[in-house]
Amino acid sequence: MDIEQWRKQLKELSGNLTTNTAMPPQLAEKLLEEDISLKEKLSFTEVTFPKFNGALDRVDGLQIIAGLQSKSGKPGCLTLFRAIRFPTYKRMHELVYEGGYVVSNYEQERILELYKDQEYIQKREEMRGDERFWTQPQERVVHGLPLFSLVNDALQIHRAYRGDDDLAVIVALHIPHELFEDRRIKLVANTAIDLDYQNGDRDFEIQDFKRDGDVYEIDYGALRARGIDLHEMYTRDLPLDPNDIETLGITQDFYLLNIYKITDYAAVTAIFNDTALLKSSRHFLHGFFGDQNIFGRRRSYYLPYKCQKIAKTI
C-alpha cells in the first residue's frame, strides 16, 4: 500500500454526480492513519475460486466476484457486504479486532460537509429559485449502516479516489435469518440520489426473503414487483459493540482485494452481448453495466485480480 499515492488520490475530485469534491483534509487524514506494527497481528491467506471454463474467463476477476457472492455464505444466514476503502494496516486491524463493519469510510461525513456548507446552500437555493431548475438532487445520507446484497455493488460504490491499481476490503456480514424474522434487525432499501439528502419518502423495509439450500437471500422478485430494483440499503439495528455482535450470532469474514481499472471495456461488453450468458450470471453481475436511471447504478469499472482472507494472527 502506498499512503502517499492515496493522499494524492484523495485530493482529486470524486467524480460523484452531485458531490464532485475532493475529500476534506481532516477526513483524509483519518482515513490514512497508519501503524505499520499492526501488520504482525494480521494474517493474509490467498483465496482462489474456480474458473468458469467459458467466455467469462476472458475478463480477469469475474471469478472472484462470483466466488465471493456464491461461496461466502453461512448456513442459516443472510450474507450482506460492505467495502472498506484505503485499507491501511490500522484500518484492517480495526476490522478484524474491533468490530468489523463499524469501520467508517467517512463518505457520508464528506457529503454532509458539502451539503451543510453555507456557500453551497446559497448557490443551490439561488438555482432552485429559478423555476426552470427547481429540482437539484442530492445524494442520500442515511441514518444507519449502508449495506449491499451484491459484492459487485459494494465494490463499485466507492469508486471515487481510486487508482488504476488499488486495494479494497470486502466485509461479508453473516446475519442469522431469525433476526429478520422477528424484526430485531430491519433492512431498508433506499434511493441513491433523491430530491434532497434527507428525503426518505421512497425508503422501503425489506421483509421478503427466500431460502436457497442452507442459506438465505433477499427475494428480489418480490421487490421488483413493488418497483424496487435493489441497489442501496441500510440498517439502524446492528450493534456497535463486538460483544453484542457475537451474542446475536452475527459473524464476519474479511477479504483484501487487489483491484484494477478496466481499460478495454469493448471486450467486456462483447462477452455480454450473449443474453443467455448474461442471464446465467445475473446472481453476481446484476447491474454490472449500470442502470438506465442515471441516479441508480453506474457502470462497473473495477474488478479484483487477487483475493486474500484477513484474519487474526494465531
C-alpha positions as CSV (number, residue, x, y, z in Angstrom):
1,M,0.0,0.0,0.0
2,D,1.2,3.5,-0.9
3,I,-0.1,6.0,1.6
4,E,1.3,9.0,-0.4
5,Q,-0.4,7.8,-3.5
6,W,-3.7,7.5,-1.6
7,R,-3.1,11.0,-0.3
8,K,-2.8,12.3,-3.8
9,Q,-6.0,10.4,-4.9
10,L,-8.0,12.0,-2.1
11,K,-7.1,15.5,-3.3
12,E,-8.7,14.7,-6.7
13,L,-12.4,15.4,-7.4
14,S,-14.6,12.5,-6.6
15,G,-16.5,12.3,-9.9
16,N,-19.8,11.7,-8.0
17,L,-22.8,13.2,-9.8
18,T,-24.0,15.5,-7.0
19,T,-20.9,15.8,-4.7
20,N,-17.9,16.3,-7.0
21,T,-15.4,17.4,-4.4
22,A,-12.1,16.3,-3.0
23,M,-12.0,14.6,0.3
24,P,-11.8,17.2,3.1
25,P,-8.3,17.2,4.5
26,Q,-9.3,16.3,8.1
27,L,-11.2,13.2,6.8
28,A,-8.4,12.2,4.5
29,E,-6.0,12.2,7.5
30,K,-8.4,9.9,9.4
31,L,-8.6,7.5,6.5
32,L,-4.8,7.4,6.2
33,E,-3.8,7.0,9.8
34,E,-1.3,4.1,9.9
35,D,0.5,1.9,12.4
36,I,2.8,-0.5,10.5
37,S,3.5,-2.5,13.6
38,L,-0.1,-3.9,13.4
39,K,0.8,-5.8,10.3
40,E,2.2,-8.5,12.6
41,K,-1.2,-9.1,14.2
42,L,-2.8,-9.9,10.8
43,S,-2.6,-12.9,8.6
44,F,-3.3,-12.9,4.9
45,T,-4.3,-16.2,3.1
46,E,-4.8,-16.1,-0.6
47,V,-8.2,-17.4,-1.7
48,T,-8.7,-18.7,-5.2
49,F,-12.0,-19.6,-7.0
50,P,-12.7,-22.0,-9.8
51,K,-12.7,-20.7,-13.4
52,F,-16.0,-20.7,-15.4
53,N,-14.5,-22.7,-18.3
54,G,-16.0,-20.4,-20.7
55,A,-16.2,-16.8,-22.1
56,L,-16.3,-15.2,-18.7
57,D,-12.7,-16.3,-18.1
58,R,-11.6,-13.7,-20.6
59,V,-12.3,-11.0,-18.0
60,D,-9.9,-11.3,-15.1
61,G,-11.6,-11.1,-11.7
62,L,-15.1,-12.1,-12.5
63,Q,-14.4,-15.5,-10.9
64,I,-13.5,-13.7,-7.7
65,I,-16.7,-11.7,-7.7
66,A,-18.8,-14.8,-8.4
67,G,-16.9,-16.8,-5.8
68,L,-17.4,-14.2,-3.0
69,Q,-21.1,-13.9,-4.0
70,S,-22.0,-17.6,-4.1
71,K,-19.4,-19.3,-1.8
72,S,-19.1,-17.0,1.1
73,G,-22.5,-17.6,2.6
74,K,-23.1,-19.3,6.0
75,P,-25.9,-21.8,6.8
76,G,-29.0,-20.2,8.3
77,C,-27.8,-16.7,7.5
78,L,-28.3,-13.9,5.0
79,T,-24.9,-12.6,3.9
80,L,-24.5,-8.9,3.1
81,F,-21.5,-6.9,2.0
82,R,-19.6,-3.7,2.7
83,A,-16.5,-2.4,1.0
84,I,-13.8,-0.6,3.1
85,R,-11.5,1.7,1.1
86,F,-8.0,2.7,1.9
87,P,-7.2,-0.4,3.9
88,T,-4.2,0.6,6.0
89,Y,-2.9,-1.9,8.5
90,K,-4.5,0.2,11.2
91,R,-7.9,0.1,9.5
92,M,-7.6,-3.6,8.8
93,H,-6.7,-4.2,12.4
94,E,-9.8,-2.3,13.5
95,L,-11.9,-4.5,11.2
96,V,-10.6,-7.8,12.5
97,Y,-10.2,-7.0,16.2
98,E,-12.6,-4.1,16.9
99,G,-16.0,-4.8,15.4
100,G,-15.6,-5.1,11.7
101,Y,-18.4,-3.5,9.8
102,V,-18.4,-0.4,12.1
103,V,-15.2,0.9,10.4
104,S,-16.1,4.1,8.6
105,N,-15.3,5.2,5.1
106,Y,-16.1,8.8,6.0
107,E,-18.2,9.2,2.8
108,Q,-21.4,10.4,4.5
109,E,-19.3,12.8,6.5
110,R,-17.8,14.1,3.3
111,I,-21.2,14.6,1.7
112,L,-22.6,16.3,4.8
113,E,-19.7,18.7,4.9
114,L,-20.6,19.9,1.4
115,Y,-24.4,20.0,1.9
116,K,-24.1,22.0,5.1
117,D,-21.6,24.5,3.6
118,Q,-23.3,27.9,3.6
119,E,-21.9,28.8,0.1
120,Y,-23.2,25.6,-1.3
121,I,-26.6,26.1,0.3
122,Q,-26.9,29.6,-1.0
123,K,-25.9,28.7,-4.6
124,R,-28.4,25.7,-4.6
125,E,-31.2,27.9,-3.3
126,E,-30.4,30.5,-6.0
127,M,-30.7,27.9,-8.7
128,R,-33.9,26.5,-7.2
129,G,-35.3,30.0,-7.2
130,D,-35.5,29.8,-11.0
131,E,-38.5,27.5,-11.7
132,R,-36.6,26.0,-14.6
133,F,-34.1,24.5,-12.2
134,W,-36.2,23.8,-9.1
135,T,-35.0,20.2,-8.8
136,Q,-31.4,20.0,-7.6
137,P,-30.9,16.4,-6.5
138,Q,-28.7,15.3,-3.7
139,E,-27.1,12.0,-2.6
140,R,-28.9,10.4,0.3
141,V,-27.3,10.4,3.7
142,V,-28.9,7.5,5.6
143,H,-29.0,7.3,9.4
144,G,-27.7,3.8,9.6
145,L,-25.1,1.4,8.2
146,P,-25.1,1.2,4.4
147,L,-25.1,-2.4,3.1
148,F,-25.3,-4.3,-0.2
149,S,-26.6,-7.6,-1.2
150,L,-24.2,-7.9,-4.2
151,V,-20.4,-8.0,-3.8
152,N,-20.1,-6.0,-7.1
153,D,-22.4,-3.2,-5.9
154,A,-20.3,-2.9,-2.7
155,L,-17.1,-2.8,-4.6
156,Q,-18.2,-0.2,-7.2
157,I,-19.9,2.2,-4.8
158,H,-16.6,3.6,-3.6
159,R,-15.1,4.2,-7.0
160,A,-14.1,7.8,-6.0
161,Y,-10.5,8.5,-5.3
162,R,-9.3,5.1,-6.7
163,G,-6.1,4.5,-8.6
164,D,-5.9,2.2,-11.6
165,D,-4.3,-0.4,-9.4
166,D,-5.6,-0.2,-5.8
167,L,-6.8,-2.1,-2.7
168,A,-10.2,-2.5,-1.0
169,V,-11.6,-4.8,1.7
170,I,-14.8,-6.6,1.3
171,V,-16.7,-7.4,4.5
172,A,-19.0,-10.4,4.3
173,L,-21.5,-10.0,7.1
174,H,-23.5,-13.2,8.1
175,I,-26.7,-12.3,9.9
176,P,-28.9,-15.2,11.2
177,H,-32.3,-15.2,9.4
178,E,-34.2,-15.3,12.7
179,L,-33.1,-11.8,13.4
180,F,-35.0,-10.6,10.4
181,E,-38.0,-12.9,11.1
182,D,-38.6,-11.3,14.5
183,R,-37.5,-7.9,13.1
184,R,-34.8,-7.3,15.6
185,I,-32.9,-6.3,12.6
186,K,-34.6,-4.4,9.8
187,L,-33.2,-3.7,6.3
188,V,-34.4,-0.6,4.4
189,A,-33.9,-0.1,0.7
190,N,-33.1,3.5,-0.2
191,T,-32.6,5.6,-3.2
192,A,-29.0,6.6,-4.0
193,I,-29.9,10.1,-5.0
194,D,-33.2,12.0,-4.2
195,L,-34.8,15.4,-4.0
196,D,-32.6,16.2,-1.0
197,Y,-30.2,14.2,1.1
198,Q,-32.7,13.7,4.0
199,N,-35.7,12.6,1.9
200,G,-36.8,9.1,2.9
201,D,-40.2,9.0,1.2
202,R,-39.1,6.2,-1.1
203,D,-37.4,4.1,1.7
204,F,-38.9,0.6,1.9
205,E,-38.4,-2.0,4.6
206,I,-37.3,-5.4,3.1
207,Q,-39.4,-8.2,4.6
208,D,-39.3,-10.8,1.8
209,F,-36.5,-13.4,2.0
210,K,-36.2,-16.9,0.5
211,R,-34.1,-19.9,1.2
212,D,-31.5,-21.2,-1.3
213,G,-30.2,-24.5,0.0
214,D,-29.0,-23.8,3.5
215,V,-28.5,-20.1,3.1
216,Y,-31.0,-17.2,2.8
217,E,-31.2,-14.4,0.2
218,I,-33.4,-11.4,-0.4
219,D,-36.4,-12.1,-2.7
220,Y,-35.5,-9.7,-5.5
221,G,-38.7,-10.7,-7.4
222,A,-40.9,-9.5,-4.6
223,L,-39.1,-6.2,-4.5
224,R,-39.2,-5.7,-8.3
225,A,-43.0,-6.4,-8.2
226,R,-43.1,-3.3,-5.9
227,G,-41.0,-1.2,-8.3
228,I,-37.7,-1.6,-6.4
229,D,-34.5,-2.7,-8.2
230,L,-32.5,-3.2,-5.1
231,H,-29.2,-1.4,-5.0
232,E,-28.5,0.5,-1.8
233,M,-29.9,-0.3,1.6
234,Y,-29.2,0.4,5.3
235,T,-30.0,-0.8,8.8
236,R,-30.1,1.0,12.1
237,D,-30.2,-2.1,14.2
238,L,-26.8,-3.7,14.1
239,P,-24.9,-3.4,17.3
240,L,-21.6,-1.4,17.5
241,D,-20.1,-3.4,20.4
242,P,-18.2,-6.6,19.3
243,N,-19.6,-8.5,22.3
244,D,-23.1,-7.7,21.3
245,I,-22.4,-8.7,17.7
246,E,-21.2,-12.1,18.9
247,T,-24.1,-12.5,21.3
248,L,-26.6,-12.2,18.3
249,G,-24.7,-14.9,16.4
250,I,-23.5,-12.4,13.7
251,T,-20.2,-13.3,12.2
252,Q,-17.9,-11.6,9.6
253,D,-15.3,-12.5,7.1
254,F,-12.8,-10.1,5.6
255,Y,-11.2,-10.2,2.2
256,L,-8.4,-7.9,0.9
257,L,-8.8,-7.4,-2.8
258,N,-6.2,-6.1,-5.2
259,I,-8.3,-4.3,-7.8
260,Y,-7.6,-2.9,-11.3
261,K,-9.5,-0.5,-13.5
262,I,-11.0,-2.0,-16.6
263,T,-9.4,-0.3,-19.7
264,D,-10.7,-2.5,-22.6
265,Y,-14.4,-2.1,-21.9
266,A,-15.3,-3.1,-25.5
267,A,-14.0,-6.6,-24.8
268,V,-16.1,-6.8,-21.7
269,T,-19.3,-5.6,-23.5
270,A,-18.7,-8.1,-26.3
271,I,-18.9,-11.0,-23.9
272,F,-22.2,-9.9,-22.5
273,N,-23.8,-9.5,-25.9
274,D,-24.8,-13.1,-25.3
275,T,-28.1,-12.7,-23.5
276,A,-28.2,-16.3,-22.2
277,L,-24.7,-15.8,-20.6
278,L,-25.8,-12.5,-19.1
279,K,-28.9,-14.1,-17.6
280,S,-27.0,-17.1,-16.2
281,S,-24.6,-14.6,-14.5
282,R,-27.1,-12.3,-13.0
283,H,-26.8,-13.7,-9.5
284,F,-23.4,-12.0,-9.2
285,L,-23.4,-9.4,-12.0
286,H,-26.8,-7.8,-11.9
287,G,-26.3,-4.1,-12.7
288,F,-22.7,-4.6,-13.9
289,F,-23.3,-2.3,-16.9
290,G,-25.3,0.2,-14.8
291,D,-28.9,1.2,-14.8
292,Q,-31.0,3.2,-17.3
293,N,-31.7,5.5,-14.4
294,I,-28.7,7.8,-14.2
295,F,-29.2,8.2,-10.5
296,G,-29.0,4.5,-9.9
297,R,-26.1,2.2,-10.6
298,R,-23.3,3.5,-12.8
299,R,-21.2,1.2,-15.0
300,S,-18.7,-1.0,-13.2
301,Y,-15.1,-0.1,-13.7
302,Y,-13.1,-2.0,-11.2
303,L,-12.5,-5.8,-10.8
304,P,-10.3,-7.8,-8.4
305,Y,-7.3,-9.7,-9.6
306,K,-6.2,-11.1,-6.2
307,C,-8.2,-12.1,-3.1
308,Q,-6.7,-12.7,0.4
309,K,-8.7,-13.6,3.5
310,I,-7.7,-11.5,6.5
311,A,-7.7,-13.0,10.0
312,K,-6.1,-12.5,13.4
313,T,-2.5,-13.9,13.7
314,I,-2.7,-17.2,15.5
